[in-house]
Amino acid sequence: MLNDCSGKTALVTGAGTGIGRACAMALAEAGASVVVTDIDAATAVQTAALITENGGTARGLGQDVTDESVWQDVIACITAEEGGLNILVNNAGIAIGVAVTEMSLADWQRQNAVNLDGVFLGTKHAIPLMTQSGGGSIINISSIAGLVGAGGLAGYCATKGGVRLFTKAVAIECAAGDTNIRVNSVHPGIIDTDIWGKEIAGLAQTQPDLLVAGANRVNIEAFTEAVVPGGRVGQPDEIARGVVFLASDSSSYMTGTELVIDHGQTAG
Ligand SMILES: NC(=O)c1ccc[n+]([C@@H]2O[C@H](COP(=O)([O-])OP(=O)(O)OC[C@H]3O[C@@H](n4cnc5c(N)ncnc54)[C@H](O)[C@@H]3O)[C@@H](O)[C@H]2O)c1
């Protein structure tokens, strides 16, 4: 069956909301048993509950992806409880919208820690268990901001560009090392999630018309209208379907590549 993930165990980080939640739910629908983690443990547990209500298998755990000892605990826990790991979606991320001249070193490092250290640590600690499990698929959630530059998002672009090339290098290591692990990145365009009401809203310091009137949230409808062919905002499940494809054996000859899901935003 196309995109079948039955019999596989998946770990999705930052899966309490948004794209991560959609990925966890779609992987469960494709048959995977899913470990859902998020720095906000309550939301991870909620995602897991949604999956089990739909007849899937999941459990939720609190996890800060920047903490190496927590990664060791999570992998030990999956080894003990699930017995193996086949799919890792390094999804947890933050976006800080600020001009580079205004960005504090602390914010630069905090964003690097979540978006880049988190992907590194997850990959480092998952590979041995995935290898023991007969192989699998690592999917790193980058962004179109990892392909092209965006004003007000220089720090974010640096992390997402880093994720893109980290992915390719690890894919080569894994293929050469005969691990049977594939590693690919996914590059979403403008997707309707809570992220646009968080620290990315600082983008509007330079472009006030980007804000939803009376709210500290980027007006993604107006933004999309301006920059996306067809003017359509993406939905989290439209990213999740690409992730399930990369997680399953349907993409068995794909490694070290990038899947862009942006409705043509970077096509021109
Ligand atoms: N929404 C978009 O338009 C868009 C576009 C391109 C890329 N992305 C990327 O997609 C991923 C998911 O973003 P989203 O849009 O669903 O955002 P979101 O804010 O809805 O979800 C991000 C999740 O990550 C969690 N998180 C934050 N810091 C964490 C940490 N230290 N450890 C563990 N979990 C942590 C949050 O609690 C949240 O549940 C991110 O990597 C983001 O950069 C999003």
Ligand as a Chemical Component Dictionary entry (heavy atoms), coordinates in Angstrom:
data_LIG
# 
_chem_comp.id                   LIG 
_chem_comp.type                 NON-POLYMER 
_chem_comp.pdbx_formal_charge   0 
_chem_comp.three_letter_code    LIG 
# 
loop_
_chem_comp_atom.comp_id 
_chem_comp_atom.atom_id 
_chem_comp_atom.alt_atom_id 
_chem_comp_atom.type_symbol 
_chem_comp_atom.charge 
_chem_comp_atom.model_Cartn_x 
_chem_comp_atom.model_Cartn_y 
_chem_comp_atom.model_Cartn_z 
_chem_comp_atom.pdbx_ordinal 
LIG N1  N1  N 0  4.001  27.454 9.912  1  
LIG C1  C1  C 0  4.795  27.784 8.902  2  
LIG O1  O1  O 0  4.444  28.624 8.045  3  
LIG C2  C2  C 0  6.155  27.127 8.758  4  
LIG C3  C3  C 0  6.840  27.332 7.559  5  
LIG C4  C4  C 0  8.089  26.729 7.386  6  
LIG C5  C5  C 0  8.625  25.947 8.386  7  
LIG N2  N2  N 1  7.948  25.766 9.555  8  
LIG C6  C6  C 0  8.571  24.918 10.580 9  
LIG O2  O2  O 0  7.681  23.893 10.956 10 
LIG C7  C7  C 0  7.975  23.470 12.298 11 
LIG C8  C8  C 0  6.683  23.461 13.105 12 
LIG O3  O3  O 0  6.203  24.793 13.182 13 
LIG P1  P1  P 0  4.662  25.165 13.348 14 
LIG O4  O4  O 0  4.341  26.116 12.292 15 
LIG O5  O5  O -1 3.843  23.946 13.537 16 
LIG O6  O6  O 0  4.773  26.004 14.707 17 
LIG P2  P2  P 0  4.059  25.872 16.130 18 
LIG O7  O7  O 0  4.559  27.019 16.904 19 
LIG O8  O8  O 0  2.600  25.677 15.945 20 
LIG O9  O9  O 0  4.661  24.506 16.684 21 
LIG C9  C9  C 0  5.983  24.390 17.140 22 
LIG C10 C10 C 0  5.982  23.392 18.293 23 
LIG O10 O10 O 0  7.337  23.250 18.749 24 
LIG C11 C11 C 0  7.323  23.233 20.164 25 
LIG N3  N3  N 0  8.627  23.636 20.679 26 
LIG C12 C12 C 0  9.170  24.888 20.716 27 
LIG N4  N4  N 0  10.357 24.846 21.330 28 
LIG C13 C13 C 0  10.595 23.553 21.662 29 
LIG C14 C14 C 0  11.657 22.869 22.302 30 
LIG N5  N5  N 0  12.734 23.533 22.763 31 
LIG N6  N6  N 0  11.567 21.524 22.467 32 
LIG C15 C15 C 0  10.478 20.861 22.040 33 
LIG N7  N7  N 0  9.423  21.441 21.452 34 
LIG C16 C16 C 0  9.494  22.778 21.254 35 
LIG C17 C17 C 0  6.216  24.196 20.552 36 
LIG O11 O11 O 0  5.758  23.987 21.872 37 
LIG C18 C18 C 0  5.153  23.902 19.488 38 
LIG O12 O12 O 0  4.263  22.884 19.896 39 
LIG C19 C19 C 0  9.040  24.423 12.814 40 
LIG O13 O13 O 0  10.313 23.828 12.697 41 
LIG C20 C20 C 0  8.925  25.620 11.867 42 
LIG O14 O14 O 0  10.108 26.362 11.774 43 
LIG C21 C21 C 0  6.720  26.337 9.755  44 
# 
loop_
_chem_comp_bond.comp_id 
_chem_comp_bond.atom_id_1 
_chem_comp_bond.atom_id_2 
_chem_comp_bond.value_order 
_chem_comp_bond.pdbx_ordinal 
LIG N1  C1  SING 1  
LIG C1  O1  DOUB 2  
LIG C1  C2  SING 3  
LIG C2  C3  SING 4  
LIG C2  C21 DOUB 5  
LIG C3  C4  DOUB 6  
LIG C4  C5  SING 7  
LIG C5  N2  DOUB 8  
LIG N2  C6  SING 9  
LIG N2  C21 SING 10 
LIG C6  O2  SING 11 
LIG C6  C20 SING 12 
LIG O2  C7  SING 13 
LIG C7  C8  SING 14 
LIG C7  C19 SING 15 
LIG C8  O3  SING 16 
LIG O3  P1  SING 17 
LIG P1  O4  DOUB 18 
LIG P1  O5  SING 19 
LIG P1  O6  SING 20 
LIG O6  P2  SING 21 
LIG P2  O7  DOUB 22 
LIG P2  O8  SING 23 
LIG P2  O9  SING 24 
LIG O9  C9  SING 25 
LIG C9  C10 SING 26 
LIG C10 O10 SING 27 
LIG C10 C18 SING 28 
LIG O10 C11 SING 29 
LIG C11 N3  SING 30 
LIG C11 C17 SING 31 
LIG N3  C12 SING 32 
LIG N3  C16 SING 33 
LIG C12 N4  DOUB 34 
LIG N4  C13 SING 35 
LIG C13 C14 SING 36 
LIG C13 C16 DOUB 37 
LIG C14 N5  SING 38 
LIG C14 N6  DOUB 39 
LIG N6  C15 SING 40 
LIG C15 N7  DOUB 41 
LIG N7  C16 SING 42 
LIG C17 O11 SING 43 
LIG C17 C18 SING 44 
LIG C18 O12 SING 45 
LIG C19 O13 SING 46 
LIG C19 C20 SING 47 
LIG C20 O14 SING 48 
# 
